[in-house]
Amino acid sequence: MPGLQSVSKKRPAVSQGGPKSKKYQSENPSLTKLEERKVQKRSRPVTQPIIPASGLSDDDEDDDEDNFEEEEPEDQEIVPDEMIVDGASIKDPNAARESHKVQRVLQEQRRAAKPHSQLLADAKRVWSLARQKSIPSAERQKHVKELMKVTQGKVKDIVLKHDASRIIQTVVKYGGQKERDQVAMELKGHYKSLAQSKYSKFLVTKLIRLCPAHRASILLEFQSNVLRLLLHREASAVLADSFELYANAYERSILLRDFYGKEVALFSQTQGSEPEKANARKGFPGVLEGLEGERRKRVLAALKENLTTIFNNSDKGAITHAIVHRALLEYLAAINDTEDESEREKLRKEIFENCQDVLAEMVHTKDGSRVVRDFIAYGTAKDRKQIIKVIKPHVERMCTDDEAQLVLFTALDVIDDTKLTAKSLVSDITTHAPTLINTPQGRRALFNLLVPRSRRHFTPAQIAIIADTDLIRSKTSKKSAVVREGEIRAAASEGLLKFVEDNGAEAARDTGGSLVVLEIMLYADGDKSSAMQSLLQPLASIYPSEDASKPHPIDLPHTSRMYKSLFQGGHFSHASKSVVRSSSFSPSAFASEFVSIVGRDLTVSMAGGEGAFIIAEFLQRIKEEGSADEKQTVKGWFGGDVVEKLKKSETKGRNVLLDKINALLL
């Protein structure tokens, strides 16, 4: 029935009405697009799923800014027949039109009755222009300055409102430093309540990030309430972002001070003088300076009690924040300085028992990772087993996190029960090898199973961090490091060789993947014949490749280097100026498989193309370690016509190849 049909019409946003405006390159002098893209995010806990999460920072609020609809649009057009309920038809269109007029009048009356209604109306009008992204910088700055004039002196009165908070955020985001500082000054004394608001918390984080001159004063307003705010649903993210992303050492000490208890807070109030800042930068050690006996014990007990409060409320999410991990690390460091060994062990055991079930929530930050590593290094066999149980469900995520993977490395370095680590950790790492090779962190986790602390794959700084627990290990572990590394390597070898057998050919085509495949072949234990065949089979394809989108493996520089190293049987050492052979790999067996799988025609084709250096290494291996039959067979491949053709070619490595051919033919 025609009368029942309706066409859905949607009122265009204020900024979108009429023809589309011409797009300009926006150049905000205060915060460029490049800087916006580089806005930092907190490190993500390994226990959380890998999905875009809301509420992690103030910029999540910006993502919806352009899609924002006002709660009570002023120019909303009521369209007849826009919604039909239960198939009822409209009998009198004029009556409906009159009804809509009455509704509009009532709506305007309700809006006018609200506090600051005219102010908000004027601000929204300017805001709809200032928030547009595709406008010139000069035009945006004009709108921002006008918006600032409208809201000046009234910021604290309107900022708790949903729509008004967005307006002030736009001023802070696109305005200059003068406008930002003005907003920060107007809100002075109200930051604690603003941080607890669902909407204005984003504004507080923006001001902390963009107003460094006001940052310390803003954080000082949180003093005496830090613990409560950390457990608050809205304010927790504000403190976490401030501590981890924006604050300097002194500003972090302001937030940490509440963890140390009321006695410290009472006697360490700071006015921000330079000597006070210098002492505050020392953190908890600075607080403990000069404290002895019962007073030191009271301060330690207060810190432990506050940490336990956080641990007992793990559902609030504060346990994942770096500020909590720093406080816990400072507590453990203070325990280690306790002279009485029995007291030291007692305190460590108590704090471990309080947080043992939530250790997986800590491993993603620098301080949290160090805390868990210390627990592993100092722990008993029972403690270590409990830690492994807690982190086992998150091994794959930990492998791809810079800080979390250090916990895995320490566990493999320290725990004597290699059967436990092989079953709970190593098997999970090797199972996920096909995905781990895609990231530098994941590849590092695989390298650690075979060549731990190798300078080829670990930087000196990374090696130094991993070695932090070596001194503790010497006191708490009985098995030698060499034996433990050998057992871990043996446990990982079967799974890694299976990975090469199934996925090695494809993985070797990737730059990072070729490095992993090479290390597995050189250093894994066990039978590698199937893996060799898997890697050599792609070389038996037509050379050069008929598919330009998929080059022959020899034409890929990183893949050809891998084959060259396999024929050499190890890596070239710049120190000794020679190849250091691996005792776990037989290059002669690899060369023998090459003879049977690749054959004469393809070998000669590769020699005349990009594979001259690889074929030269192959000939060197046959000459030095090949059987008499293999030598005779390969000699027949390089007859006089082939040699003459190579002499006339301009291929790279021609002279080296000809020398190897002549040496073999002699």
C-alpha positions in Angstrom: 0.0 0.0 0.0 1.4 3.4 -1.0 0.3 5.0 2.2 2.3 2.6 4.3 5.6 3.1 2.4 8.2 5.5 3.8 11.5 6.7 2.6 14.1 6.9 5.4 15.7 10.3 5.5 18.5 11.3 7.7 19.4 14.8 8.6 23.0 15.6 7.4 25.4 16.7 10.1 26.0 20.4 10.4 29.5 20.1 8.9 28.3 18.0 6.0 25.2 19.9 4.8 25.3 21.2 1.2 27.9 20.4 -1.4 31.1 18.9 -0.3 33.8 21.4 0.5 37.1 21.4 -1.2 39.7 19.4 0.8 42.8 21.1 1.9 46.0 19.8 3.3 45.6 20.5 7.0 48.8 21.6 8.7 48.2 22.1 12.4 51.2 23.9 13.9 50.6 22.5 17.3 50.0 18.8 16.5 50.7 17.7 12.9 49.1 14.6 11.4 52.4 12.8 11.6 52.6 13.5 15.3 49.0 12.4 15.8 49.8 9.1 14.2 52.8 8.7 16.5 50.8 9.3 19.7 52.0 6.6 22.1 49.9 3.8 23.4 50.5 1.9 26.6 52.0 -1.6 26.3 49.2 -4.2 26.0 48.9 -7.1 28.5 49.5 -10.5 27.0 46.3 -11.7 28.7 44.1 -9.5 26.6 42.9 -10.5 23.1 44.6 -8.8 20.1 41.7 -6.5 19.1 41.5 -2.7 19.1 40.5 -1.8 22.6 38.6 1.3 23.7 39.6 3.4 26.7 43.3 2.8 26.5 44.1 6.5 25.8 42.4 9.8 25.3 42.7 9.6 21.6 40.2 6.8 21.4 37.6 9.5 22.1 38.9 11.4 19.1 38.2 8.5 16.8 34.5 9.0 17.1 34.6 12.8 17.1 33.5 13.3 13.5 30.6 10.8 14.0 29.4 12.5 17.1 25.7 13.5 17.2 24.5 16.0 19.6 22.1 14.7 22.3 19.5 17.3 21.3 20.1 18.5 17.8 18.9 22.1 17.4 18.0 21.9 13.7 16.6 18.4 13.6 14.0 18.1 10.9 11.0 15.9 11.7 10.1 14.1 8.5 6.5 12.9 8.1 6.1 9.1 7.7 9.6 8.5 8.9 8.5 5.7 11.2 5.4 3.6 10.9 4.4 1.6 14.0 2.7 -1.7 13.6 1.6 -0.9 10.1 -0.7 2.0 11.2 -1.4 4.5 8.5 -1.5 8.3 9.1 -5.1 9.5 8.6 -4.5 13.3 8.8 -1.0 14.6 7.7 -1.9 18.1 8.9 -2.5 16.8 12.4 0.8 15.1 12.4 2.6 18.2 11.2 1.0 20.3 14.0 2.0 17.6 16.6 5.6 17.9 15.4 5.6 21.6 15.8 4.4 21.2 19.4 7.2 18.7 20.1 9.7 21.1 18.7 8.6 23.9 20.9 8.7 21.6 24.0 12.2 20.5 23.0 13.5 24.0 22.7 11.9 24.9 26.1 13.6 22.0 27.8 17.0 22.9 26.2 16.6 26.6 27.2 15.9 25.6 30.8 19.2 23.8 31.2 22.2 25.7 32.7 24.5 27.4 30.2 22.1 26.5 27.3 22.9 29.5 25.3 26.7 29.1 25.9 26.5 25.5 24.7 24.5 26.5 21.6 27.0 29.1 20.6 29.9 26.8 21.3 28.4 23.9 19.3 27.9 26.2 16.3 31.6 27.2 16.3 32.8 23.7 17.2 31.0 22.1 14.2 33.4 24.3 12.1 36.6 23.9 14.1 36.5 20.1 14.3 36.5 19.5 10.6 39.6 17.7 9.5 39.8 18.9 5.8 40.2 22.6 6.3 43.3 24.9 6.1 45.2 25.5 9.3 44.6 29.3 9.3 40.8 28.8 9.1 40.9 26.2 11.9 42.9 28.4 14.1 40.4 31.2 13.6 37.6 28.9 14.7 39.6 27.6 17.7 40.2 31.2 18.9 36.5 32.0 18.5 35.6 28.9 20.4 38.0 29.8 23.2 36.4 33.2 23.4 32.9 31.6 23.8 34.0 29.2 26.5 36.5 31.4 28.3 35.9 31.5 32.1 33.2 28.8 31.8 35.3 25.7 31.0 35.0 24.1 34.5 31.3 24.7 34.5 30.6 22.8 31.3 33.4 20.3 30.9 31.6 17.4 32.7 28.9 17.4 30.1 29.1 14.8 27.3 29.0 17.3 24.4 30.8 20.1 26.1 33.8 17.9 27.0 34.3 17.2 23.2 34.2 20.9 22.6 37.0 21.6 25.0 39.0 18.6 23.7 38.9 20.2 20.3 40.4 23.4 21.7 43.2 21.4 23.3 43.8 19.2 20.3 43.9 21.9 17.6 44.7 25.0 19.6 48.1 26.5 20.3 50.0 26.2 23.6 48.5 29.5 24.8 44.9 28.1 24.5 46.0 24.8 26.1 47.6 26.5 29.0 44.5 28.7 29.5 42.2 25.6 29.7 44.7 23.9 32.1 44.6 27.0 34.4 40.8 27.2 34.4 40.5 23.6 35.4 43.1 23.9 38.2 41.8 22.3 41.4 39.3 20.0 39.6 41.4 17.4 38.0 40.6 14.6 40.5 36.9 14.8 39.8 37.5 15.3 36.1 39.6 12.1 35.9 36.7 10.1 37.3 34.2 11.3 34.7 33.4 9.1 31.8 33.8 12.0 29.3 36.3 14.5 30.8 38.9 11.8 31.6 40.0 12.1 28.0 40.5 15.8 28.4 42.7 15.3 31.5 44.9 12.9 29.6 45.2 15.3 26.7 46.3 18.2 29.0 48.8 15.9 30.8 50.3 15.0 27.4 50.2 18.5 25.7 50.8 20.8 28.7 54.2 19.7 30.2 54.4 22.9 32.2 51.2 22.0 34.1 51.8 18.3 34.3 53.4 18.2 37.8 50.6 20.4 39.2 47.9 18.2 37.7 49.5 15.1 39.1 49.9 16.7 42.5 46.1 17.0 42.7 45.9 13.2 42.6 48.1 12.8 45.7 46.5 10.9 48.6 44.0 9.5 46.2 46.3 7.5 43.8 45.3 4.1 45.0 41.6 4.8 45.0 41.9 6.3 41.5 43.8 3.3 40.2 40.9 1.1 41.2 38.4 3.5 39.7 36.9 2.4 36.4 37.5 5.7 34.6 40.4 7.3 36.4 42.6 4.2 36.2 43.5 4.8 32.5 44.4 8.5 33.2 47.0 7.6 35.8 48.3 4.7 33.8 48.9 6.8 30.7 50.4 9.6 32.7 52.9 7.3 34.4 53.9 5.1 31.5 53.8 7.5 28.6 54.2 11.2 29.6 55.7 11.7 33.1 59.4 12.2 33.8 61.2 10.7 36.8 60.0 13.5 39.2 56.4 13.4 38.0 56.4 9.6 38.4 57.6 9.9 42.0 54.5 12.1 42.7 52.2 9.2 41.8 54.3 6.5 43.5 54.5 8.4 46.8 51.0 7.2 47.8 52.2 3.6 47.6 54.7 4.2 50.4 52.1 4.9 53.0 50.7 7.8 55.1 53.9 8.2 57.1 56.0 8.9 54.0 53.3 11.1 52.5 53.1 13.2 55.7 56.9 13.8 56.0 57.8 14.1 52.3 55.5 16.8 51.0 57.3 18.6 48.2 57.1 22.1 47.0 58.8 21.3 43.7 62.3 22.8 44.6 65.3 21.4 42.7 66.8 19.6 45.8 63.4 18.0 46.5 63.0 16.9 42.9 66.5 15.4 42.9 65.7 13.4 46.0 62.3 12.4 44.6 63.9 11.0 41.4 65.6 8.4 43.6 62.3 6.7 44.2 61.8 4.3 47.0 65.6 4.1 47.8 65.5 7.8 48.4 62.6 7.4 50.8 64.4 4.7 52.8 67.6 6.8 53.1 68.3 7.3 56.8 65.5 5.0 57.9 66.4 2.2 60.2 64.8 -0.4 62.5 61.1 -0.2 63.1 60.5 2.9 61.0 62.0 1.2 57.9 59.8 -1.9 58.6 56.7 0.3 58.9 57.3 1.9 55.5 58.0 -1.5 53.9 54.8 -2.9 55.5 52.8 0.0 54.2 54.1 -0.5 50.6 53.3 -4.2 50.9 49.8 -3.5 52.2 49.0 -1.1 49.4 50.3 -3.6 46.8 48.2 -6.3 48.3 45.1 -4.1 47.9 45.8 -3.9 44.2 46.4 -7.6 43.9 43.2 -8.4 45.8 41.2 -6.3 43.3 42.7 -7.7 40.1 39.3 -7.5 38.4 39.7 -3.7 38.4 42.5 -3.8 35.9 45.1 -1.8 37.9 47.3 -4.9 38.1 48.3 -4.4 34.4 49.6 -0.9 34.9 53.3 0.0 34.9 53.0 2.2 38.0 52.0 -0.9 40.1 54.9 -2.9 38.6 57.3 -0.1 39.5 56.2 -0.1 43.0 56.5 -3.9 43.3 60.0 -3.8 41.8 61.0 -1.1 44.3 59.7 -3.3 47.1 61.6 -6.3 45.9 64.8 -4.2 45.6 64.3 -3.0 49.2 63.8 -6.6 50.4 67.1 -7.6 48.7 68.9 -4.9 50.8 67.6 -6.4 54.0 70.5 -7.8 56.0 68.7 -10.6 57.8 68.5 -13.5 55.3 65.6 -15.2 57.0 63.6 -12.0 57.1 64.5 -11.4 53.4 63.2 -14.8 52.4 60.1 -14.4 54.5 59.1 -11.1 52.9 59.8 -12.3 49.4 57.7 -15.4 49.9 54.8 -13.4 51.3 54.7 -10.9 48.4 55.0 -13.8 45.9 52.1 -15.6 47.5 50.0 -12.5 47.2 50.6 -12.0 43.5 51.5 -15.4 42.1 48.1 -15.8 40.4 48.3 -12.5 38.5 52.0 -12.6 37.3 50.9 -13.0 33.7 49.3 -9.5 34.0 52.7 -8.0 34.6 55.1 -9.4 32.0 54.4 -6.8 29.3 56.1 -3.9 31.0 59.8 -3.4 31.6 59.4 -3.3 35.4 56.8 -6.1 35.5 59.0 -8.3 33.3 61.9 -7.8 35.7 59.7 -8.6 38.7 58.5 -11.9 37.3 62.1 -12.8 36.3 63.3 -12.1 39.8 60.6 -14.4 41.2 61.8 -17.1 38.8 65.4 -16.6 39.7 65.0 -16.5 43.5 62.1 -19.0 43.6 62.1 -22.6 44.8 61.2 -25.4 42.4 57.6 -25.2 43.6 57.5 -21.5 43.0 58.9 -21.8 39.5 56.4 -24.5 38.7 53.5 -22.2 39.8 54.9 -19.4 37.6 55.1 -21.7 34.6 51.5 -22.8 35.2 50.4 -19.1 35.2 52.2 -18.0 32.0 51.7 -21.2 30.0 48.3 -20.1 28.4 50.0 -16.9 27.1 53.3 -18.2 25.7 52.6 -17.3 22.0 51.7 -13.7 22.9 54.7 -13.5 25.2 57.0 -14.5 22.4 55.9 -11.5 20.3 56.3 -9.0 23.1 59.8 -7.4 23.8 59.5 -7.4 27.5 57.4 -10.5 28.1 59.7 -12.8 26.1 62.5 -12.0 28.6 60.5 -13.9 31.2 60.5 -16.9 28.9 64.3 -16.6 28.3 64.9 -16.4 32.1 62.7 -19.4 32.7 64.7 -21.4 30.1 68.0 -20.1 31.6 67.2 -20.8 35.2 64.9 -23.7 35.7 66.7 -27.0 36.2 63.7 -29.1 35.4 64.1 -29.0 31.6 61.4 -31.7 31.2 58.9 -29.2 32.7 60.1 -26.3 30.5 60.2 -28.6 27.4 56.6 -29.7 28.0 55.1 -26.4 29.1 57.1 -23.7 27.2 59.3 -25.1 24.4 56.6 -27.2 22.8 54.3 -24.2 22.6 57.0 -22.0 21.1 57.9 -24.5 18.4 54.2 -25.2 17.6 53.7 -21.6 16.8 56.9 -21.2 14.7 55.0 -20.6 11.4 53.5 -17.4 12.9 56.5 -16.4 15.1 58.8 -16.1 12.1 56.8 -13.1 10.9 58.0 -10.7 13.6 61.5 -9.8 14.9 60.4 -10.6 18.5 58.9 -14.0 17.4 62.1 -14.9 15.6 64.2 -13.9 18.6 62.1 -16.4 20.7 63.0 -19.2 18.2 66.7 -18.2 18.1 66.8 -18.4 21.9 66.0 -22.1 21.8 69.0 -22.8 19.5 71.6 -20.1 19.9 70.8 -18.2 23.1 72.6 -14.8 23.5 74.1 -15.0 20.1 75.5 -11.7 18.9 74.2 -12.5 15.5 70.6 -12.2 16.6 70.7 -10.4 20.0 72.1 -6.9 20.6 74.6 -6.3 23.4 71.9 -4.4 25.4 69.5 -7.4 25.1 72.2 -9.8 26.1 73.0 -7.7 29.2 69.4 -7.6 30.2 69.1 -11.4 29.9 72.3 -11.8 31.9 70.9 -9.8 34.8 69.8 -12.9 36.6 73.0 -14.9 36.0 74.4 -14.1 39.5 71.2 -15.2 41.2 71.1 -18.3 39.0 74.5 -19.3 40.2 73.1 -19.5 43.8 69.7 -21.0 43.1 70.2 -23.4 40.2 72.4 -26.6 40.3 72.6 -27.6 36.6 75.3 -26.0 34.5 74.3 -23.5 31.8 75.8 -25.5 29.0 74.0 -28.7 30.0 70.7 -26.8 30.3 71.1 -25.1 26.9 71.8 -28.5 25.3 68.7 -30.1 26.8 66.5 -27.2 25.7 68.0 -27.3 22.2 67.3 -31.1 22.0 63.7 -30.6 23.2 63.1 -27.9 20.5 64.8 -29.7 17.6 62.2 -32.1 16.6 59.4 -29.5 16.4 61.6 -27.0 14.6 62.9 -29.6 12.0 59.3 -30.6 11.4 58.5 -26.9 10.8 61.3 -26.7 8.2 60.1 -29.9 6.6 56.6 -28.6 6.3 57.1 -24.8 5.8 60.8 -24.3 5.3 60.7 -23.7 1.5 58.1 -21.0 1.8 59.6 -19.5 5.0 63.0 -19.2 3.3 61.6 -16.9 0.7 61.1 -14.3 3.5 64.1 -12.3 4.7 63.5 -13.1 8.4 62.3 -16.6 7.7 65.5 -17.5 5.9 67.5 -16.6 9.0 65.3 -18.9 11.2 65.5 -21.8 8.7 69.3 -21.4 8.5 69.8 -21.5 12.3 67.5 -24.5 12.6 69.4 -26.4 9.9 72.8 -25.5 11.4 72.2 -26.0 15.1 69.1 -28.3 15.7 69.8 -31.9 16.7 68.5 -34.9 14.9 68.0 -36.3 11.4 67.8 -33.5 8.8 67.5 -35.4 5.6 63.8 -34.7 5.2 64.4 -31.0 5.9 67.2 -30.9 3.4 65.0 -32.4 0.7 62.3 -29.9 1.5 64.7 -27.0 1.1 66.3 -28.3 -2.1 63.1 -29.2 -3.9 62.3 -25.5 -4.8 65.8 -25.3 -6.5 64.7 -28.1 -8.9 62.1 -25.8 -10.4 62.7 -24.2 -13.8 65.5 -21.5 -13.8 64.9 -18.7 -14.4 61.4 -18.7 -13.1 58.6 -18.4 -15.7 56.5 -16.4 -13.2 57.9 -12.9 -12.7 55.8 -12.5 -9.5 57.5 -15.5 -7.9 61.3 -15.5 -8.6 63.4 -18.6 -8.3 64.9 -19.0 -4.8 68.4 -18.4 -6.1 67.3 -15.0 -7.4 66.3 -13.9 -3.9 69.4 -12.4 -2.2 68.5 -13.5 1.3 67.5 -17.0 0.2 70.7 -17.5 -1.9 72.8 -16.4 1.1 71.0 -19.1 3.2 71.9 -21.8 0.6 75.5 -20.6 0.5 75.8 -20.8 4.3 74.4 -24.3 4.2 77.0 -25.4 1.7 79.7 -23.8 3.9 78.3 -25.6 6.9 78.3 -22.5 9.2 78.6 -18.7 9.5 81.6 -16.6 8.4 83.4 -15.1 11.4 84.8 -11.6 10.9 87.1 -12.2 13.9 88.8 -15.3 12.5 88.2 -14.4 8.8 86.9 -17.9 8.2 83.8 -20.0 8.3 83.0 -21.5 11.8 81.5 -24.9 11.0 78.6 -26.2 13.1 79.1 -29.7 14.6 75.3 -30.4 14.2 75.2 -30.0 10.4 76.8 -31.9 7.5 77.3 -29.7 4.4 78.6 -32.7 2.5 75.3 -34.5 3.0 73.5 -31.3 1.9 75.7 -31.3 -1.3 75.0 -34.9 -1.9 71.2 -34.3 -1.7 71.7 -31.4 -4.1 73.3 -33.7 -6.7 70.4 -36.1 -6.7 67.6 -33.6 -6.5 68.7 -30.6 -8.6 70.7 -32.3 -11.3 72.9 -31.1 -14.2 70.7 -28.8 -16.3 69.4 -26.6 -13.5 72.9 -26.4 -11.8 74.4 -25.2 -15.1 71.6 -22.7 -15.6 72.0 -21.3 -12.1 75.8 -21.1 -12.6 75.2 -18.9 -15.6 72.7 -16.7 -13.8 72.5 -15.3 -10.2 73.7 -18.5 -8.6 77.4 -18.4 -9.4 78.5 -18.0 -5.8 76.2 -20.7 -4.5 77.3 -23.2 -7.2 80.9 -22.3 -6.4 80.4 -23.2 -2.8 78.7 -26.4 -3.9 81.7 -27.4 -6.0 84.0 -26.6 -3.2 82.1 -28.9 -0.9 82.1 -31.7 -3.5 85.8 -31.3 -4.1 86.7 -31.5 -0.3 84.1 -33.9 1.1 82.3 -35.5 -1.8 82.6 -39.2 -2.7 84.5 -40.4 -5.8 81.2 -41.0 -7.7 79.9 -37.6 -6.8 83.1 -35.9 -8.0 83.0 -37.9 -11.2 79.3 -37.0 -11.8 79.7 -33.3 -11.1 82.9 -33.1 -13.3 80.8 -34.3 -16.2 78.4 -31.4 -15.7 81.0 -28.8 -16.4 82.4 -29.8 -19.8 84.4 -27.6 -22.1 81.4 -26.0 -23.8 79.9 -25.0 -20.4 83.2 -23.5 -19.2 83.6 -21.6 -22.5 80.1 -20.2 -22.1 80.8 -19.1 -18.5 84.0 -17.4 -19.6 82.0 -15.3 -22.1 79.2 -14.4 -19.6 79.1 -11.2 -17.5 77.5 -12.9 -14.5 78.5 -11.8 -11.0 80.9 -14.3 -9.4 82.1 -15.7 -12.7 85.8 -15.8 -11.8 85.2 -17.4 -8.4 83.1 -20.1 -10.1 85.6 -20.8 -12.8 88.4 -21.2 -10.2 86.2 -23.8 -8.3 85.5 -25.6 -11.6 89.2 -25.8 -12.5 90.1 -27.0 -9.0 87.5 -29.8 -9.3 88.7 -30.8 -12.7 92.3 -31.1 -11.7 
